Amino acid sequence: MRKVRWNDPELKVIIRLKCLFEKGIGLMDVDECTGALTTGEVVTVELPFTQLPRANYLGILLDYARRDGVFLKGLGVLDGSTIVLLQKEHSHGHR
């Protein structure tokens, strides 16, 4: 899948921004960010961060967006179903 930066003018929408967190840890890892170009091509969206704080993650995300001239609402990020927060699953070894 082709990669584009989140401030690429051809990026029409961010489809999914998935973050993983661990219980008791204040930072979330950005696991994936997928978007679609104006042509309809689905792409990986490169973000200027790899982690976000669990507390106030939207505020921090908005700060990054303002800095880079990215309009999150226009890209659909604030629509409610775009950002997915999942707890990391730990694999347990067998004895």
C-alpha positions as CSV (number, residue, x, y, z in Angstrom):
1,M,0.0,0.0,0.0
2,R,1.3,3.4,-0.9
3,K,2.2,5.9,1.9
4,V,1.3,9.6,2.1
5,R,1.8,12.2,4.8
6,W,-1.3,13.4,6.6
7,N,-1.0,16.8,5.1
8,D,-0.9,15.6,1.5
9,P,-3.4,17.6,-0.5
10,E,-4.6,14.5,-2.3
11,L,-5.7,12.8,1.0
12,K,-9.5,13.0,1.1
13,V,-10.3,11.1,4.3
14,I,-8.7,9.2,7.1
15,I,-10.6,5.9,7.4
16,R,-9.1,4.5,10.5
17,L,-6.6,5.6,13.2
18,K,-6.0,2.6,15.5
19,C,-4.1,3.1,18.8
20,L,-3.1,0.3,21.2
21,F,-2.8,0.8,24.9
22,E,-1.8,-1.2,27.9
23,K,-3.6,-1.1,31.2
24,G,-1.8,1.3,33.6
25,I,0.4,2.8,30.9
26,G,-0.3,6.5,30.0
27,L,0.8,6.4,26.4
28,M,-0.9,4.7,23.4
29,D,1.0,3.4,20.4
30,V,-0.3,4.4,17.0
31,D,-0.7,1.0,15.3
32,E,-2.1,2.0,11.9
33,C,-3.6,4.9,10.0
34,T,-5.4,4.3,6.8
35,G,-6.9,6.8,4.4
36,A,-8.2,7.3,0.9
37,L,-7.1,9.7,-1.7
38,T,-9.3,11.9,-3.9
39,T,-8.9,9.2,-6.5
40,G,-10.3,6.6,-4.2
41,E,-7.0,4.8,-3.7
42,V,-6.6,3.4,-0.2
43,V,-3.2,4.4,1.4
44,T,-1.2,4.2,4.6
45,V,-1.2,7.6,6.2
46,E,2.2,8.7,7.8
47,L,1.7,10.6,11.0
48,P,4.2,12.9,12.7
49,F,4.0,10.9,15.9
50,T,4.0,7.3,17.0
51,Q,2.4,7.6,20.4
52,L,-0.4,9.7,21.9
53,P,-1.3,10.1,25.6
54,R,-4.4,8.3,26.7
55,A,-5.5,11.4,28.6
56,N,-6.4,14.2,26.3
57,Y,-5.3,12.3,23.1
58,L,-7.8,14.4,21.0
59,G,-6.3,17.7,22.3
60,I,-2.8,16.5,21.4
61,L,-3.9,15.2,18.1
62,L,-5.5,18.6,17.3
63,D,-2.2,20.4,18.3
64,Y,-0.3,18.2,15.9
65,A,-2.9,18.9,13.2
66,R,-2.8,22.7,13.7
67,R,1.0,22.7,13.5
68,D,0.9,20.8,10.2
69,G,-2.1,22.6,8.7
70,V,-4.3,19.5,8.8
71,F,-8.0,19.9,9.1
72,L,-9.0,16.8,11.1
73,K,-12.8,17.4,10.9
74,G,-12.5,17.7,7.1
75,L,-10.6,14.4,7.0
76,G,-13.3,12.7,9.0
77,V,-11.2,12.0,12.0
78,L,-13.7,13.5,14.4
79,D,-16.7,11.6,13.1
80,G,-16.7,9.1,16.0
81,S,-15.9,5.8,14.4
82,T,-12.5,6.7,12.8
83,I,-10.4,6.6,15.9
84,V,-10.2,3.1,17.4
85,L,-8.6,2.5,20.8
86,L,-7.8,-1.1,21.7
87,Q,-6.1,-2.7,24.6
88,K,-3.0,-4.7,23.7
89,E,-3.4,-8.4,24.1
90,H,-0.6,-10.2,25.9
91,S,0.4,-13.6,24.7
92,H,0.8,-16.0,27.6
93,G,3.5,-18.6,27.3
94,H,2.7,-22.2,27.9
95,R,4.4,-24.2,30.7
